[in-house]
Amino acid sequence: MLLLAPLLAGGCGVETTVVTAPAAISPEVDRLADWLSGSFDSSEQAARDPDFLDISLHSCRVWPSRSDGRWVYVEQARSDAPDRPYRQRMYRVRFDADGRLISEVFAFPEGMRPSAGSWRDPTTLDRIVPDLLLPREGCTVHLAWTNDRFVGGTEGEGCESTLAGAAYATSEVVIDADRITSWDRGF
């Protein structure tokens, strides 16, 4: 299980180029997008248990005027190699057709991967064309509001993975106002 605690000296850059007001989105979607945004790390967990790496996760909201959900750019790297992220994704937070709160995961097509550290200035991500992002089928995280937090995970075996020889991955997450706990497993 990866426990990502907030970094005290971090956060998303401030977007200053927005001219239009943000699209009307439900308070739950806005809250989840806000809680997913920020700088987190697993340094405390790594210090207690040598089987865990110290991982940093930096994320920020992007494209506030879009009406198809709230979008969050996510960058993960080993804390000792922040300029070499091993994962860069876009999440779209919204309600699905069944009324369930979801966080969809999108990868970047070849040639559209942002430079490391793009979370510091979200305006650098304005060049990304959302319609060209690649949905990570089976990797959507389904969430519910439970005891003042968001709790959920992926469903089934459809989230393909090649990391460490796995065929697919699952994730279980808890998102609090000040931390993200994620248990990612490969099978």
PyMOL CGO cylinders between C-alpha atoms (Angstrom):
from pymol import cmd
from pymol.cgo import CYLINDER

trace = [
    CYLINDER, 0.00, 0.00, 0.00, 1.35, 3.42, -0.95, 0.3, 1, 1, 1, 1, 1, 1,
    CYLINDER, 1.35, 3.42, -0.95, 0.53, 6.22, 1.47, 0.3, 1, 1, 1, 1, 1, 1,
    CYLINDER, 0.53, 6.22, 1.47, 1.08, 9.61, -0.07, 0.3, 1, 1, 1, 1, 1, 1,
    CYLINDER, 1.08, 9.61, -0.07, 1.22, 12.41, 2.46, 0.3, 1, 1, 1, 1, 1, 1,
    CYLINDER, 1.22, 12.41, 2.46, 1.13, 16.05, 1.39, 0.3, 1, 1, 1, 1, 1, 1,
    CYLINDER, 1.13, 16.05, 1.39, 4.37, 17.93, 0.85, 0.3, 1, 1, 1, 1, 1, 1,
    CYLINDER, 4.37, 17.93, 0.85, 4.45, 21.14, 2.83, 0.3, 1, 1, 1, 1, 1, 1,
    CYLINDER, 4.45, 21.14, 2.83, 6.37, 23.17, 0.29, 0.3, 1, 1, 1, 1, 1, 1,
    CYLINDER, 6.37, 23.17, 0.29, 4.48, 22.22, -2.84, 0.3, 1, 1, 1, 1, 1, 1,
    CYLINDER, 4.48, 22.22, -2.84, 1.31, 22.58, -4.76, 0.3, 1, 1, 1, 1, 1, 1,
    CYLINDER, 1.31, 22.58, -4.76, 0.06, 23.30, -8.19, 0.3, 1, 1, 1, 1, 1, 1,
    CYLINDER, 0.06, 23.30, -8.19, 1.01, 26.34, -10.12, 0.3, 1, 1, 1, 1, 1, 1,
    CYLINDER, 1.01, 26.34, -10.12, -1.58, 29.04, -10.51, 0.3, 1, 1, 1, 1, 1, 1,
    CYLINDER, -1.58, 29.04, -10.51, -3.31, 29.25, -13.85, 0.3, 1, 1, 1, 1, 1, 1,
    CYLINDER, -3.31, 29.25, -13.85, -3.66, 32.86, -14.93, 0.3, 1, 1, 1, 1, 1, 1,
    CYLINDER, -3.66, 32.86, -14.93, -4.86, 32.60, -18.54, 0.3, 1, 1, 1, 1, 1, 1,
    CYLINDER, -4.86, 32.60, -18.54, -8.48, 31.63, -17.90, 0.3, 1, 1, 1, 1, 1, 1,
    CYLINDER, -8.48, 31.63, -17.90, -10.87, 34.27, -19.17, 0.3, 1, 1, 1, 1, 1, 1,
    CYLINDER, -10.87, 34.27, -19.17, -14.17, 32.39, -18.90, 0.3, 1, 1, 1, 1, 1, 1,
    CYLINDER, -14.17, 32.39, -18.90, -15.79, 31.21, -15.70, 0.3, 1, 1, 1, 1, 1, 1,
    CYLINDER, -15.79, 31.21, -15.70, -15.43, 27.50, -14.90, 0.3, 1, 1, 1, 1, 1, 1,
    CYLINDER, -15.43, 27.50, -14.90, -18.16, 25.25, -16.23, 0.3, 1, 1, 1, 1, 1, 1,
    CYLINDER, -18.16, 25.25, -16.23, -20.89, 24.30, -13.76, 0.3, 1, 1, 1, 1, 1, 1,
    CYLINDER, -20.89, 24.30, -13.76, -19.91, 20.96, -12.25, 0.3, 1, 1, 1, 1, 1, 1,
    CYLINDER, -19.91, 20.96, -12.25, -21.32, 19.20, -9.18, 0.3, 1, 1, 1, 1, 1, 1,
    CYLINDER, -21.32, 19.20, -9.18, -19.75, 19.98, -5.80, 0.3, 1, 1, 1, 1, 1, 1,
    CYLINDER, -19.75, 19.98, -5.80, -18.68, 16.31, -5.40, 0.3, 1, 1, 1, 1, 1, 1,
    CYLINDER, -18.68, 16.31, -5.40, -16.73, 16.38, -8.66, 0.3, 1, 1, 1, 1, 1, 1,
    CYLINDER, -16.73, 16.38, -8.66, -15.09, 19.68, -7.71, 0.3, 1, 1, 1, 1, 1, 1,
    CYLINDER, -15.09, 19.68, -7.71, -14.20, 18.41, -4.25, 0.3, 1, 1, 1, 1, 1, 1,
    CYLINDER, -14.20, 18.41, -4.25, -12.62, 15.22, -5.60, 0.3, 1, 1, 1, 1, 1, 1,
    CYLINDER, -12.62, 15.22, -5.60, -10.62, 17.15, -8.22, 0.3, 1, 1, 1, 1, 1, 1,
    CYLINDER, -10.62, 17.15, -8.22, -9.43, 19.55, -5.51, 0.3, 1, 1, 1, 1, 1, 1,
    CYLINDER, -9.43, 19.55, -5.51, -8.41, 16.72, -3.18, 0.3, 1, 1, 1, 1, 1, 1,
    CYLINDER, -8.41, 16.72, -3.18, -6.55, 14.94, -6.00, 0.3, 1, 1, 1, 1, 1, 1,
    CYLINDER, -6.55, 14.94, -6.00, -4.56, 18.11, -6.68, 0.3, 1, 1, 1, 1, 1, 1,
    CYLINDER, -4.56, 18.11, -6.68, -1.37, 18.97, -4.83, 0.3, 1, 1, 1, 1, 1, 1,
    CYLINDER, -1.37, 18.97, -4.83, 1.99, 17.51, -3.95, 0.3, 1, 1, 1, 1, 1, 1,
    CYLINDER, 1.99, 17.51, -3.95, 2.22, 14.26, -2.03, 0.3, 1, 1, 1, 1, 1, 1,
    CYLINDER, 2.22, 14.26, -2.03, 4.95, 11.77, -1.16, 0.3, 1, 1, 1, 1, 1, 1,
    CYLINDER, 4.95, 11.77, -1.16, 5.46, 8.42, 0.52, 0.3, 1, 1, 1, 1, 1, 1,
    CYLINDER, 5.46, 8.42, 0.52, 8.62, 9.37, 2.42, 0.3, 1, 1, 1, 1, 1, 1,
    CYLINDER, 8.62, 9.37, 2.42, 7.21, 8.42, 5.85, 0.3, 1, 1, 1, 1, 1, 1,
    CYLINDER, 7.21, 8.42, 5.85, 6.21, 4.98, 4.60, 0.3, 1, 1, 1, 1, 1, 1,
    CYLINDER, 6.21, 4.98, 4.60, 9.56, 4.47, 2.86, 0.3, 1, 1, 1, 1, 1, 1,
    CYLINDER, 9.56, 4.47, 2.86, 11.42, 5.44, 6.04, 0.3, 1, 1, 1, 1, 1, 1,
    CYLINDER, 11.42, 5.44, 6.04, 9.46, 2.85, 8.07, 0.3, 1, 1, 1, 1, 1, 1,
    CYLINDER, 9.46, 2.85, 8.07, 9.63, 0.02, 5.53, 0.3, 1, 1, 1, 1, 1, 1,
    CYLINDER, 9.63, 0.02, 5.53, 12.56, -0.52, 3.13, 0.3, 1, 1, 1, 1, 1, 1,
    CYLINDER, 12.56, -0.52, 3.13, 10.30, -2.53, 0.79, 0.3, 1, 1, 1, 1, 1, 1,
    CYLINDER, 10.30, -2.53, 0.79, 8.62, 0.72, -0.26, 0.3, 1, 1, 1, 1, 1, 1,
    CYLINDER, 8.62, 0.72, -0.26, 10.15, 3.42, -2.46, 0.3, 1, 1, 1, 1, 1, 1,
    CYLINDER, 10.15, 3.42, -2.46, 9.88, 7.11, -1.69, 0.3, 1, 1, 1, 1, 1, 1,
    CYLINDER, 9.88, 7.11, -1.69, 7.54, 8.26, -4.46, 0.3, 1, 1, 1, 1, 1, 1,
    CYLINDER, 7.54, 8.26, -4.46, 6.35, 11.78, -5.14, 0.3, 1, 1, 1, 1, 1, 1,
    CYLINDER, 6.35, 11.78, -5.14, 3.05, 12.58, -6.81, 0.3, 1, 1, 1, 1, 1, 1,
    CYLINDER, 3.05, 12.58, -6.81, 2.37, 16.07, -8.13, 0.3, 1, 1, 1, 1, 1, 1,
    CYLINDER, 2.37, 16.07, -8.13, -0.95, 16.96, -9.68, 0.3, 1, 1, 1, 1, 1, 1,
    CYLINDER, -0.95, 16.96, -9.68, -2.92, 20.01, -10.69, 0.3, 1, 1, 1, 1, 1, 1,
    CYLINDER, -2.92, 20.01, -10.69, -6.25, 20.90, -12.19, 0.3, 1, 1, 1, 1, 1, 1,
    CYLINDER, -6.25, 20.90, -12.19, -6.26, 21.91, -15.85, 0.3, 1, 1, 1, 1, 1, 1,
    CYLINDER, -6.26, 21.91, -15.85, -8.80, 23.14, -18.41, 0.3, 1, 1, 1, 1, 1, 1,
    CYLINDER, -8.80, 23.14, -18.41, -11.29, 24.67, -15.93, 0.3, 1, 1, 1, 1, 1, 1,
    CYLINDER, -11.29, 24.67, -15.93, -13.67, 25.86, -18.65, 0.3, 1, 1, 1, 1, 1, 1,
    CYLINDER, -13.67, 25.86, -18.65, -14.39, 22.33, -19.96, 0.3, 1, 1, 1, 1, 1, 1,
    CYLINDER, -14.39, 22.33, -19.96, -17.89, 21.05, -19.21, 0.3, 1, 1, 1, 1, 1, 1,
    CYLINDER, -17.89, 21.05, -19.21, -17.15, 17.30, -19.53, 0.3, 1, 1, 1, 1, 1, 1,
    CYLINDER, -17.15, 17.30, -19.53, -15.79, 16.94, -16.00, 0.3, 1, 1, 1, 1, 1, 1,
    CYLINDER, -15.79, 16.94, -16.00, -12.81, 18.23, -14.07, 0.3, 1, 1, 1, 1, 1, 1,
    CYLINDER, -12.81, 18.23, -14.07, -9.38, 17.38, -15.47, 0.3, 1, 1, 1, 1, 1, 1,
    CYLINDER, -9.38, 17.38, -15.47, -6.28, 16.74, -13.36, 0.3, 1, 1, 1, 1, 1, 1,
    CYLINDER, -6.28, 16.74, -13.36, -2.72, 16.32, -14.63, 0.3, 1, 1, 1, 1, 1, 1,
    CYLINDER, -2.72, 16.32, -14.63, -0.75, 13.74, -12.59, 0.3, 1, 1, 1, 1, 1, 1,
    CYLINDER, -0.75, 13.74, -12.59, 3.00, 13.16, -12.50, 0.3, 1, 1, 1, 1, 1, 1,
    CYLINDER, 3.00, 13.16, -12.50, 4.68, 10.42, -10.43, 0.3, 1, 1, 1, 1, 1, 1,
    CYLINDER, 4.68, 10.42, -10.43, 8.41, 9.95, -9.93, 0.3, 1, 1, 1, 1, 1, 1,
    CYLINDER, 8.41, 9.95, -9.93, 10.85, 8.50, -7.49, 0.3, 1, 1, 1, 1, 1, 1,
    CYLINDER, 10.85, 8.50, -7.49, 11.63, 11.27, -5.03, 0.3, 1, 1, 1, 1, 1, 1,
    CYLINDER, 11.63, 11.27, -5.03, 15.35, 10.94, -5.83, 0.3, 1, 1, 1, 1, 1, 1,
    CYLINDER, 15.35, 10.94, -5.83, 14.62, 11.43, -9.58, 0.3, 1, 1, 1, 1, 1, 1,
    CYLINDER, 14.62, 11.43, -9.58, 11.90, 14.10, -9.85, 0.3, 1, 1, 1, 1, 1, 1,
    CYLINDER, 11.90, 14.10, -9.85, 12.99, 15.10, -13.35, 0.3, 1, 1, 1, 1, 1, 1,
    CYLINDER, 12.99, 15.10, -13.35, 12.33, 11.55, -14.64, 0.3, 1, 1, 1, 1, 1, 1,
    CYLINDER, 12.33, 11.55, -14.64, 8.65, 10.78, -13.97, 0.3, 1, 1, 1, 1, 1, 1,
    CYLINDER, 8.65, 10.78, -13.97, 7.73, 7.15, -14.56, 0.3, 1, 1, 1, 1, 1, 1,
    CYLINDER, 7.73, 7.15, -14.56, 4.04, 7.99, -14.92, 0.3, 1, 1, 1, 1, 1, 1,
    CYLINDER, 4.04, 7.99, -14.92, 2.27, 10.98, -16.45, 0.3, 1, 1, 1, 1, 1, 1,
    CYLINDER, 2.27, 10.98, -16.45, -1.49, 10.83, -16.86, 0.3, 1, 1, 1, 1, 1, 1,
    CYLINDER, -1.49, 10.83, -16.86, -4.60, 12.93, -17.14, 0.3, 1, 1, 1, 1, 1, 1,
    CYLINDER, -4.60, 12.93, -17.14, -7.58, 12.10, -14.94, 0.3, 1, 1, 1, 1, 1, 1,
    CYLINDER, -7.58, 12.10, -14.94, -11.11, 13.17, -15.77, 0.3, 1, 1, 1, 1, 1, 1,
    CYLINDER, -11.11, 13.17, -15.77, -13.37, 13.32, -12.73, 0.3, 1, 1, 1, 1, 1, 1,
    CYLINDER, -13.37, 13.32, -12.73, -17.10, 13.10, -13.44, 0.3, 1, 1, 1, 1, 1, 1,
    CYLINDER, -17.10, 13.10, -13.44, -20.26, 11.06, -12.92, 0.3, 1, 1, 1, 1, 1, 1,
    CYLINDER, -20.26, 11.06, -12.92, -20.77, 8.16, -15.32, 0.3, 1, 1, 1, 1, 1, 1,
    CYLINDER, -20.77, 8.16, -15.32, -24.06, 7.28, -17.06, 0.3, 1, 1, 1, 1, 1, 1,
    CYLINDER, -24.06, 7.28, -17.06, -25.10, 5.22, -14.00, 0.3, 1, 1, 1, 1, 1, 1,
    CYLINDER, -25.10, 5.22, -14.00, -24.61, 8.21, -11.67, 0.3, 1, 1, 1, 1, 1, 1,
    CYLINDER, -24.61, 8.21, -11.67, -21.40, 6.85, -10.10, 0.3, 1, 1, 1, 1, 1, 1,
    CYLINDER, -21.40, 6.85, -10.10, -18.47, 9.15, -9.37, 0.3, 1, 1, 1, 1, 1, 1,
    CYLINDER, -18.47, 9.15, -9.37, -15.44, 8.11, -11.43, 0.3, 1, 1, 1, 1, 1, 1,
    CYLINDER, -15.44, 8.11, -11.43, -11.88, 9.14, -12.16, 0.3, 1, 1, 1, 1, 1, 1,
    CYLINDER, -11.88, 9.14, -12.16, -11.02, 8.10, -15.70, 0.3, 1, 1, 1, 1, 1, 1,
    CYLINDER, -11.02, 8.10, -15.70, -7.37, 7.63, -16.60, 0.3, 1, 1, 1, 1, 1, 1,
    CYLINDER, -7.37, 7.63, -16.60, -5.86, 8.84, -19.89, 0.3, 1, 1, 1, 1, 1, 1,
    CYLINDER, -5.86, 8.84, -19.89, -2.37, 8.35, -21.30, 0.3, 1, 1, 1, 1, 1, 1,
    CYLINDER, -2.37, 8.35, -21.30, -0.56, 10.71, -23.64, 0.3, 1, 1, 1, 1, 1, 1,
    CYLINDER, -0.56, 10.71, -23.64, -0.03, 9.75, -27.29, 0.3, 1, 1, 1, 1, 1, 1,
    CYLINDER, -0.03, 9.75, -27.29, 3.52, 9.64, -28.60, 0.3, 1, 1, 1, 1, 1, 1,
    CYLINDER, 3.52, 9.64, -28.60, 4.83, 13.19, -29.00, 0.3, 1, 1, 1, 1, 1, 1,
    CYLINDER, 4.83, 13.19, -29.00, 2.27, 14.76, -26.62, 0.3, 1, 1, 1, 1, 1, 1,
    CYLINDER, 2.27, 14.76, -26.62, 3.92, 13.82, -23.31, 0.3, 1, 1, 1, 1, 1, 1,
    CYLINDER, 3.92, 13.82, -23.31, 4.44, 16.99, -21.25, 0.3, 1, 1, 1, 1, 1, 1,
    CYLINDER, 4.44, 16.99, -21.25, 7.87, 17.85, -19.95, 0.3, 1, 1, 1, 1, 1, 1,
    CYLINDER, 7.87, 17.85, -19.95, 8.69, 16.83, -16.39, 0.3, 1, 1, 1, 1, 1, 1,
    CYLINDER, 8.69, 16.83, -16.39, 7.51, 19.42, -13.88, 0.3, 1, 1, 1, 1, 1, 1,
    CYLINDER, 7.51, 19.42, -13.88, 4.58, 20.65, -15.97, 0.3, 1, 1, 1, 1, 1, 1,
    CYLINDER, 4.58, 20.65, -15.97, 2.43, 20.57, -12.83, 0.3, 1, 1, 1, 1, 1, 1,
    CYLINDER, 2.43, 20.57, -12.83, 4.25, 23.73, -11.69, 0.3, 1, 1, 1, 1, 1, 1,
    CYLINDER, 4.25, 23.73, -11.69, 2.65, 25.75, -14.48, 0.3, 1, 1, 1, 1, 1, 1,
    CYLINDER, 2.65, 25.75, -14.48, -0.64, 24.25, -15.73, 0.3, 1, 1, 1, 1, 1, 1,
    CYLINDER, -0.64, 24.25, -15.73, -0.74, 26.69, -18.65, 0.3, 1, 1, 1, 1, 1, 1,
    CYLINDER, -0.74, 26.69, -18.65, 2.00, 24.60, -20.30, 0.3, 1, 1, 1, 1, 1, 1,
    CYLINDER, 2.00, 24.60, -20.30, -0.62, 21.85, -20.61, 0.3, 1, 1, 1, 1, 1, 1,
    CYLINDER, -0.62, 21.85, -20.61, -2.95, 24.03, -22.70, 0.3, 1, 1, 1, 1, 1, 1,
    CYLINDER, -2.95, 24.03, -22.70, -1.24, 22.66, -25.82, 0.3, 1, 1, 1, 1, 1, 1,
    CYLINDER, -1.24, 22.66, -25.82, -2.62, 19.18, -25.08, 0.3, 1, 1, 1, 1, 1, 1,
    CYLINDER, -2.62, 19.18, -25.08, -5.67, 18.25, -27.16, 0.3, 1, 1, 1, 1, 1, 1,
    CYLINDER, -5.67, 18.25, -27.16, -8.03, 16.32, -24.82, 0.3, 1, 1, 1, 1, 1, 1,
    CYLINDER, -8.03, 16.32, -24.82, -9.68, 14.45, -27.70, 0.3, 1, 1, 1, 1, 1, 1,
    CYLINDER, -9.68, 14.45, -27.70, -6.30, 12.92, -28.60, 0.3, 1, 1, 1, 1, 1, 1,
    CYLINDER, -6.30, 12.92, -28.60, -5.65, 11.46, -25.13, 0.3, 1, 1, 1, 1, 1, 1,
    CYLINDER, -5.65, 11.46, -25.13, -5.70, 7.67, -24.92, 0.3, 1, 1, 1, 1, 1, 1,
    CYLINDER, -5.70, 7.67, -24.92, -8.24, 6.22, -22.48, 0.3, 1, 1, 1, 1, 1, 1,
    CYLINDER, -8.24, 6.22, -22.48, -6.75, 3.53, -20.22, 0.3, 1, 1, 1, 1, 1, 1,
    CYLINDER, -6.75, 3.53, -20.22, -9.59, 1.04, -20.52, 0.3, 1, 1, 1, 1, 1, 1,
    CYLINDER, -9.59, 1.04, -20.52, -10.31, -0.85, -17.31, 0.3, 1, 1, 1, 1, 1, 1,
    CYLINDER, -10.31, -0.85, -17.31, -8.28, 1.62, -15.22, 0.3, 1, 1, 1, 1, 1, 1,
    CYLINDER, -8.28, 1.62, -15.22, -11.18, 3.89, -14.25, 0.3, 1, 1, 1, 1, 1, 1,
    CYLINDER, -11.18, 3.89, -14.25, -11.45, 4.32, -10.49, 0.3, 1, 1, 1, 1, 1, 1,
    CYLINDER, -11.45, 4.32, -10.49, -15.03, 4.15, -9.16, 0.3, 1, 1, 1, 1, 1, 1,
    CYLINDER, -15.03, 4.15, -9.16, -15.53, 6.17, -5.98, 0.3, 1, 1, 1, 1, 1, 1,
    CYLINDER, -15.53, 6.17, -5.98, -18.11, 6.74, -3.28, 0.3, 1, 1, 1, 1, 1, 1,
    CYLINDER, -18.11, 6.74, -3.28, -18.34, 9.37, -0.54, 0.3, 1, 1, 1, 1, 1, 1,
    CYLINDER, -18.34, 9.37, -0.54, -17.97, 7.43, 2.72, 0.3, 1, 1, 1, 1, 1, 1,
    CYLINDER, -17.97, 7.43, 2.72, -17.22, 8.82, 6.18, 0.3, 1, 1, 1, 1, 1, 1,
    CYLINDER, -17.22, 8.82, 6.18, -16.01, 12.21, 4.88, 0.3, 1, 1, 1, 1, 1, 1,
    CYLINDER, -16.01, 12.21, 4.88, -13.68, 10.70, 2.28, 0.3, 1, 1, 1, 1, 1, 1,
    CYLINDER, -13.68, 10.70, 2.28, -13.72, 9.18, -1.18, 0.3, 1, 1, 1, 1, 1, 1,
    CYLINDER, -13.72, 9.18, -1.18, -13.24, 5.40, -1.24, 0.3, 1, 1, 1, 1, 1, 1,
    CYLINDER, -13.24, 5.40, -1.24, -13.06, 3.10, -4.24, 0.3, 1, 1, 1, 1, 1, 1,
    CYLINDER, -13.06, 3.10, -4.24, -10.97, 1.37, -6.82, 0.3, 1, 1, 1, 1, 1, 1,
    CYLINDER, -10.97, 1.37, -6.82, -10.75, -0.22, -10.23, 0.3, 1, 1, 1, 1, 1, 1,
    CYLINDER, -10.75, -0.22, -10.23, -13.17, -2.95, -11.18, 0.3, 1, 1, 1, 1, 1, 1,
    CYLINDER, -13.17, -2.95, -11.18, -12.24, -6.28, -12.74, 0.3, 1, 1, 1, 1, 1, 1,
    CYLINDER, -12.24, -6.28, -12.74, -9.05, -7.30, -14.53, 0.3, 1, 1, 1, 1, 1, 1,
    CYLINDER, -9.05, -7.30, -14.53, -9.17, -4.91, -17.49, 0.3, 1, 1, 1, 1, 1, 1,
    CYLINDER, -9.17, -4.91, -17.49, -6.43, -2.45, -16.52, 0.3, 1, 1, 1, 1, 1, 1,
    CYLINDER, -6.43, -2.45, -16.52, -3.50, -3.71, -18.59, 0.3, 1, 1, 1, 1, 1, 1,
    CYLINDER, -3.50, -3.71, -18.59, -0.04, -3.46, -17.09, 0.3, 1, 1, 1, 1, 1, 1,
    CYLINDER, -0.04, -3.46, -17.09, 3.42, -4.58, -18.11, 0.3, 1, 1, 1, 1, 1, 1,
    CYLINDER, 3.42, -4.58, -18.11, 5.16, -3.32, -14.99, 0.3, 1, 1, 1, 1, 1, 1,
    CYLINDER, 5.16, -3.32, -14.99, 7.30, -6.05, -13.37, 0.3, 1, 1, 1, 1, 1, 1,
    CYLINDER, 7.30, -6.05, -13.37, 5.82, -8.73, -15.62, 0.3, 1, 1, 1, 1, 1, 1,
    CYLINDER, 5.82, -8.73, -15.62, 2.19, -8.13, -14.65, 0.3, 1, 1, 1, 1, 1, 1,
    CYLINDER, 2.19, -8.13, -14.65, -0.65, -8.69, -17.09, 0.3, 1, 1, 1, 1, 1, 1,
    CYLINDER, -0.65, -8.69, -17.09, -3.08, -6.37, -15.33, 0.3, 1, 1, 1, 1, 1, 1,
    CYLINDER, -3.08, -6.37, -15.33, -3.24, -4.09, -12.31, 0.3, 1, 1, 1, 1, 1, 1,
    CYLINDER, -3.24, -4.09, -12.31, -5.82, -3.17, -9.71, 0.3, 1, 1, 1, 1, 1, 1,
    CYLINDER, -5.82, -3.17, -9.71, -5.99, -0.12, -7.48, 0.3, 1, 1, 1, 1, 1, 1,
    CYLINDER, -5.99, -0.12, -7.48, -7.78, 0.54, -4.21, 0.3, 1, 1, 1, 1, 1, 1,
    CYLINDER, -7.78, 0.54, -4.21, -7.81, 4.17, -3.11, 0.3, 1, 1, 1, 1, 1, 1,
    CYLINDER, -7.81, 4.17, -3.11, -8.87, 6.37, -0.25, 0.3, 1, 1, 1, 1, 1, 1,
    CYLINDER, -8.87, 6.37, -0.25, -8.79, 10.10, -0.86, 0.3, 1, 1, 1, 1, 1, 1,
    CYLINDER, -8.79, 10.10, -0.86, -8.97, 12.41, 2.13, 0.3, 1, 1, 1, 1, 1, 1,
    CYLINDER, -8.97, 12.41, 2.13, -8.72, 16.20, 2.17, 0.3, 1, 1, 1, 1, 1, 1,
    CYLINDER, -8.72, 16.20, 2.17, -5.03, 15.97, 3.10, 0.3, 1, 1, 1, 1, 1, 1,
    CYLINDER, -5.03, 15.97, 3.10, -3.79, 12.61, 1.77, 0.3, 1, 1, 1, 1, 1, 1,
    CYLINDER, -3.79, 12.61, 1.77, -4.17, 9.94, -0.86, 0.3, 1, 1, 1, 1, 1, 1,
    CYLINDER, -4.17, 9.94, -0.86, -3.76, 6.28, 0.03, 0.3, 1, 1, 1, 1, 1, 1,
    CYLINDER, -3.76, 6.28, 0.03, -3.39, 3.90, -2.87, 0.3, 1, 1, 1, 1, 1, 1,
    CYLINDER, -3.39, 3.90, -2.87, -2.81, 0.16, -2.97, 0.3, 1, 1, 1, 1, 1, 1,
    CYLINDER, -2.81, 0.16, -2.97, -1.79, -0.79, -6.50, 0.3, 1, 1, 1, 1, 1, 1,
    CYLINDER, -1.79, -0.79, -6.50, -1.24, -4.45, -7.29, 0.3, 1, 1, 1, 1, 1, 1,
    CYLINDER, -1.24, -4.45, -7.29, -0.09, -6.23, -10.42, 0.3, 1, 1, 1, 1, 1, 1,
    CYLINDER, -0.09, -6.23, -10.42, -1.17, -9.74, -11.36, 0.3, 1, 1, 1, 1, 1, 1,
]
cmd.load_cgo(trace, "trace")
